[in-house]
Amino acid sequence: MPTIINKNDIANYINFQAQPTAWHTVTQAQINKFADCTLDHQFIHVDEEKAKQTLFGSTIAHGFYRCLCYLILLKILVSLLMAFIWG
């Protein structure tokens, strides 16, 4: 869970070096579920054997999956901003 910084303490965080967050590993199960939701069952996303024969060498996540991850991150950032402003 992120740390909420009180607006009175924000000056203490000038030049603060944040640590990177953990990686998010996208699994084939997540890709398959996303394909089900979007009805996009192109082989490059869901057929592991056929996808091995491509330049990628494996399946790849949908481009829109990445956008969805950005939207989730945006929701978290907005929540933190709201807490900062009204906290």
N, C-alpha and C positions, 0 to 999 in steps of 0.2 A: 504494500500500500504506500502511495506517495506521502511524503511529509508536507503538511500544510504549513506555509510560512505566514505568520502574522504580518499584516501590512506595516506595522510599526517596526518590524525587524528586517524589512527588505534591504535596507542600506547595508546590513551586515553581510549580504550575499553578493555584493559587487565583486567581480572577478572570481566568483566561486566556480570551481571545476567539478562538475557533476560526473559521477561514474556512469559508464554505459550500462544499459539495462541488459537483461538476459536475452539471448536469441529466442526467436519463436520459430520452431521447426514446423513446417507445413507437412502434414502426413498425407499419404495417398487416400486414407479414409476421409479426411477433410476435403480433399479435391473431389472425391466421388460424391460426397454429400452436396458440395457446391454445384456440381454438374447436375445433380437431381433437382436442386432448387431453380437453376437457371435453364434447365432443359438443354444444356450444351454438353452433349456427350461425344464431342469430337475425340477421335482415337488418341490424339496427342495428350489429352488430359486423363483419359480413363483406361486405355488399353496398354498395360505395361509392356507386353511382349512386342506389340507393333511399334510402340514408341521407342523401344531399344534400337530399332533400325533407322531412326532419324539422326540428324546431326546433333540433337540434344542428348541422345543416348538414354533417355528415360522420359517419363511423363513430365509435364510442366503444369504449374498452376495457371488457372484462368487469369487473364489480365484484370478482370473486374474483381477478382478475389483480393488483389492488392489494393484496389480502390476501397473495398469494403473495410480492409484493415486500417486504412487511413481515416475512414469515417469513425471507426471505433476509437482510434487515438484522438481524433478531434473531440468526440464526446467526452473523453476523460479530461482533455485539456480545458474544455469549456466548464466542466464541473469544478476543476481546480481553480479556474479563474473566478467563477462565481463565489466559491468559498473564500477566496482571497479578498474579493471586493466587499462581500457582505459578512465575512467571518470576523 
